[in-house]
């Protein structure tokens, strides 16, 4: 059961890392621009992506934090 939960957590991280901006900007375009039907699951995913986007903006611009802990993160080797 623990292995399954770890895999589910990893899949969630990868899904939202790559799909965050596509869902955030694409879903309103599809709903209002192309008249797609309302979908509650997509609405929930869109809300999660919006929260993740806000969190990223707060980390980057307000707190000025990086996800990298070392000072040499930006240095290419």
N, C-alpha and C positions, 0 to 999 in steps of 0.2 A: 504494500500500500504506500509506503514512504517513497519507493522508487517511482511509482505512478504519479504521485503528487509533485515530485521533483521534475519529472518530464513535462507535466502539465504547466508548471511554473515556467520552465524554459521555453515551451512553445508560446506561452502568453507573452513573454518578454520579446521573443523574436517577432511575433505577429505584430505587436503594437510598435516595435521599433521601426519596422519597414512599412507598415500600413497606416501609421498615425496621420501623416499629412494627406495621404490619398483619401482616407475616410473623412478627415476634418474638412477638406475643401471640396471633395467630390460629391459627398452625399447631399449637401444643400443645392449644389448645381443640378444634380439629378432630380431632386424633389421639386425644386421651384423652376428650374430652367427647362427641364424635359418632362415635367408632370408625371414623375414616378409616383406609385401609390405609397401611402404611409406604411412604414414597417417598424414595429416597436423594437425589434432586435437591433436593427440598424440605428435607431434613435438612441438606444442604450450604448452601443459601440461608439456612436458619435460623441455622446456625453463623456465617455471615458477618454476618448482622444482629445477632447477639449480640455479636460482636467490635466492630462499629461502635457499638452501644449502650454498651458498656463504655468505648470510646474517648471517646465524647461525654461520659459521666459523669466520666471522669478529667479531661478538658479543662475541664469546667465547674466541678467541685467541688474537685478536688485541685490542679490547676495554676492554676485561676482565670483561664484564658486565653479570649480571644474570637477568633472567626474574622475579625473586623474589625480592621484595623491602625490605623485612625484613632481618635482619642479622641472624635470627634463622631459615632460610628456610631449611637448611640441618639437623637440629636437629629433631630427631624423638621424639614424645611425648608418 
